[in-house]
Amino acid sequence: MSKKAIVLLADGFEDVEAVTPIDYLRRAGVEVTTVSISESLNVTSRWGGIKLTADTRLSEIEKQTAAEWDAVIIPGGMPGAANLAACPKTGALIKEMAAAGKLVCAICASPVIVLAPLGLLCGKRFTCYPGLEEKAPDGKWSEDRVVTDGNIITSRAAGTSGEFAIAIIACLLGEEEALKIAQTVLL
């Protein structure tokens, strides 16, 4: 049975933090669905002004349950992370997936801006963009580039996007598949 992941996209997302996991997971055979949190399928990145056309809208999948996916991926970037955090439907989906034991994966600002207010870092080891860790006093911050604690995977920034994606693959498909993808892309 194929593994499935969703990537939540909001205007202002960090280019590399969204595209790298999408690319690497698809290379590994994970069925990745990109989801715009707005009613427009077109989402614009923060730095490159890259316009992505999402596969679907959050409003179209909100009636589905967490059982449909194995992972949710939350890119960082500002104001992308803030836009995700401001959307109640996004928070509800992430909390449902976390409660169901699904992987919840956030990078850069998103661990602190999106996950911490939902209570998902409480007592968990995590990492994030340097300096933001102070906004998650209930978590156990680490300087590691990628941190996995139970079903929560966090990473630091655009420069760790490849390692972040490989950690997700390792959790979904095993270390052997993750190593194969890392070697394929010369990570």
Beta strands, then each sheet from edge to edge (+ up, - down):
strand 1: 4-9
strand 2: 31-36
strand 3: 42-44
strand 4: 51-53
strand 5: 56-57
strand 6: 71-74
strand 7: 103-107
strand 8: 125-126
strand 9: 140-141
strand 10: 146-149
strand 11: 152-155
sheet 1: 5+ 2+ 1+ 6+ 7+ 11+ 10-
sheet 2: 3+ 4-
sheet 3: 8+ 9+
end
